[in-house]
């Protein structure tokens, strides 16, 4: 498969994964909002009530669901691709390893991001209440307006934040799944950075993280990509800097390594 063929397939898959992630996150945010005791809010206690009601638990569950579903699908696809060359990938072993380690991996690598997303959501609602009070609106009207916005998936902030989160986590979840599949494949592999190769790919001067220049960079599967000093395991890696990973749509393609005679190298 050529680089361009891989890119086209990846972007089709990414679009499908992103719709799944958006649906999961949208449902989670709405359910979180429903648990806020708006009836007890007044102008003196709204900040405390919102912060107490919106915890990382619901957001963590959403992240787990997104990574679990997308990671399994893309990891299985990656493993099956390896199997076209050497029948060493066993799907049941991959699924067991992936599910067994996912929660710990997620908390260790994306824990800060989950906390940030949760607090951003709480801050948004707090700011909307403060804005309403400054405009001398009644608490009842403020709460009614906020609830209407949170229940409307097309509302401005809500929709665009969800799209950003879904796109970012889709890339991370898929590439993490591919990484786990590669680790249990039993063969030596390299990974190749594949950018989306369009006008949206980050590059100078708009970004110091040049994903256009990263396209085609190949390294050992166990090494880290160096994107302007930010060392990450794969595009979208939650450990990376925000400017490097937010809204990233790049892929980490797996290349089975062969010796000088063309034989696949086992590990």
C-alpha positions in Angstrom: 0.0 0.0 0.0 1.4 3.4 -1.0 1.6 6.3 1.4 -1.3 8.1 -0.4 -3.5 5.0 -0.2 -2.8 4.6 3.5 -3.6 8.3 4.1 -6.9 8.1 2.2 -8.0 5.0 4.1 -6.9 6.5 7.4 -8.9 9.7 6.9 -12.0 7.7 6.0 -11.6 5.6 9.2 -10.8 8.7 11.2 -14.0 10.4 10.1 -16.0 7.3 11.2 -14.2 7.1 14.5 -14.7 10.8 15.1 -18.5 10.5 14.7 -18.5 7.7 17.3 -16.4 9.8 19.7 -18.6 12.8 19.2 -21.7 10.8 20.0 -20.2 9.4 23.2 -18.8 12.7 24.5 -22.1 14.5 23.6 -24.1 12.0 25.6 -21.7 12.2 28.5 -21.8 16.0 28.7 -25.6 16.1 28.5 -25.9 13.4 31.2 -23.4 15.3 33.4 -25.5 18.5 33.0 -28.7 16.7 34.0 -27.1 15.8 37.4 -26.5 19.4 38.3 -29.0 20.5 41.0 -30.0 23.7 39.3 -33.0 24.0 41.5 -30.8 24.7 44.5 -28.6 27.3 42.8 -28.6 30.9 43.8 -26.3 33.9 43.2 -24.2 33.0 46.3 -23.6 29.3 45.8 -23.6 28.6 42.1 -19.9 28.3 41.7 -19.6 25.7 44.5 -22.5 23.7 43.3 -21.3 23.5 39.8 -17.8 22.5 40.8 -19.1 19.8 43.1 -21.6 18.4 40.6 -19.2 18.2 37.6 -16.5 15.7 38.5 -13.9 13.8 36.5 -15.8 10.5 37.0 -18.3 11.0 34.2 -15.7 12.4 31.8 -13.3 9.5 32.6 -16.0 7.0 31.8 -16.6 8.8 28.4 -12.9 8.7 27.7 -12.7 5.1 28.5 -15.6 4.3 26.3 -14.1 6.2 23.4 -10.7 4.7 23.7 -12.0 1.2 24.3 -14.2 1.2 21.2 -12.0 3.0 18.7 -8.8 1.5 20.1 -10.1 -2.0 19.7 -11.4 -1.4 16.2 -8.2 0.3 14.9 -5.9 -2.1 16.7 -7.6 -5.1 15.2 -7.3 -3.5 11.8 -3.6 -2.9 12.4 -3.1 -6.5 13.5 -4.9 -7.9 10.5 -2.7 -5.8 8.3 0.4 -7.4 9.9 -1.3 -10.8 9.3 -1.3 -10.3 5.6 2.5 -10.6 5.8 2.9 -13.0 8.7 0.2 -14.9 10.7 1.5 -13.9 14.1 -1.3 -11.5 15.2 -4.0 -13.2 17.4 -7.0 -10.9 17.9 -8.1 -12.4 21.2 -4.7 -11.8 22.7 -4.7 -8.2 21.6 -8.2 -7.6 22.9 -7.3 -9.1 26.3 -4.1 -7.0 26.6 -5.8 -3.9 25.4 -8.8 -4.0 27.7 -6.6 -5.2 30.7 -4.3 -2.2 30.5 -6.5 0.5 29.1 -7.8 2.2 32.2 -4.3 2.4 33.9 -2.8 3.7 30.6 -5.6 6.2 30.2 -5.2 7.6 33.8 -1.4 7.7 33.6 -1.3 9.4 30.1 -4.5 11.3 29.7 -5.4 12.0 33.4 -4.4 15.7 33.2 -6.4 16.1 30.0 -9.5 14.6 31.5 -9.2 16.9 34.5 -8.8 19.9 32.2 -11.9 19.0 30.1 -14.0 18.5 33.2 -13.0 21.8 34.7 -13.4 23.6 31.4 -17.0 22.4 31.2 -17.7 23.5 34.8 -16.0 26.9 34.1 -18.2 27.4 31.1 -21.4 27.0 33.1 -20.1 29.1 35.9 -19.2 31.9 33.5 -22.6 31.8 31.8 -24.3 32.2 35.2 -22.0 35.1 36.1 -22.7 36.7 32.8 -26.4 36.4 33.3 -26.2 37.9 36.8 -24.2 40.8 35.6 -27.0 41.5 33.1 -29.5 41.4 36.0 -31.2 38.3 34.7 -33.1 36.1 37.2 -31.6 32.8 38.3 -34.5 31.0 36.8 -34.0 32.6 33.4 -30.2 32.0 33.5 -30.7 28.3 34.4 -33.3 27.9 31.7 -31.1 29.4 29.0 -28.1 27.2 30.1 -30.1 24.0 30.1 -31.5 24.8 26.7 -27.9 25.3 25.4 -26.6 22.2 27.0 -29.4 20.1 25.5 -28.8 21.5 22.0 -25.9 19.7 20.3 -25.8 22.5 17.7 -25.1 25.3 20.2 -21.9 27.3 19.7 -19.4 26.6 22.5 -20.9 23.2 23.3 -20.7 21.9 19.7 -17.3 23.2 18.9 -15.7 22.0 22.1 -17.2 18.6 21.6 -15.9 18.5 18.0 -12.4 19.5 19.2 -12.4 16.9 22.0 -13.8 14.1 19.7 -11.2 14.8 16.9 -8.3 14.9 19.4 -9.2 11.8 21.3 -10.1 9.9 18.1 -6.5 10.3 16.9 -5.0 9.3 20.2 -7.4 6.3 20.7 -6.7 4.9 17.3 -3.0 5.3 17.4 -2.8 3.8 20.9 -4.8 0.8 19.7 -2.3 0.4 16.8 0.6 0.6 19.2 -0.8 -2.2 21.5 -1.5 -4.4 18.5 2.0 -3.9 17.2 3.5 -4.7 20.6 1.8 -8.2 20.8 2.4 -9.0 17.1 5.6 -10.9 17.6 7.5 -9.1 14.8 9.9 -6.2 14.7 8.3 -3.0 13.3 8.9 0.6 12.5 6.3 3.4 12.7 5.8 6.1 10.1 4.2 9.4 10.6 1.5 10.0 8.1 0.0 13.6 8.0 -3.4 14.4 6.5 -1.5 16.4 3.8 -4.0 19.2 3.4 -4.3 22.9 4.3 -5.4 22.1 7.8 -2.1 20.3 8.7 -0.2 22.4 11.2 3.0 24.1 10.0 5.0 27.3 10.5 4.3 30.2 10.9 1.0 29.3 12.5 2.4 26.5 14.6 5.9 25.6 15.8 4.9 21.9 15.5 5.4 21.1 11.8 3.3 18.1 11.1 3.7 18.7 7.3 7.5 18.2 7.8 6.9 15.1 9.9 5.1 13.3 7.1 7.1 10.2 6.1 9.4 10.2 9.2 10.1 6.6 10.1 11.5 5.4 13.5 11.7 2.2 15.5 8.4 1.2 17.1 9.8 1.7 20.6 11.3 5.2 19.9 9.5 8.5 20.2 8.7 11.0 17.5 10.5 14.3 18.0 8.2 17.2 17.0 10.1 20.4 17.7 11.4 19.0 21.0 8.1 17.4 22.0 8.7 13.7 22.3 5.6 11.6 21.7 4.9 7.9 21.1 2.4 8.6 18.3 0.4 11.5 16.8 -2.2 12.6 19.3 -0.2 11.2 22.2 -1.9 12.6 25.4 1.5 13.2 26.9 2.3 15.7 24.2 2.0 19.5 24.4 -1.4 20.9 23.6 -0.2 22.8 20.5 1.1 19.5 19.1 -1.9 17.3 19.6 -5.1 19.2 19.8 -7.2 18.6 16.6 -4.4 16.4 15.2 -5.5 14.0 12.5 -2.2 12.3 11.7 -1.6 8.6 11.8 1.2 6.3 12.9 1.5 3.6 10.2 3.1 0.3 11.0 5.8 -1.1 8.8 7.0 -4.7 9.4 10.8 -4.8 9.4 12.7 -7.2 7.2 16.3 -8.3 7.0 18.6 -7.9 4.0 17.2 -11.0 2.4 13.6 -9.7 2.7 12.7 -12.0 5.6 10.4 -10.7 8.3 12.3 -10.1 11.6 10.7 -11.8 14.6 11.2 -10.6 18.2 
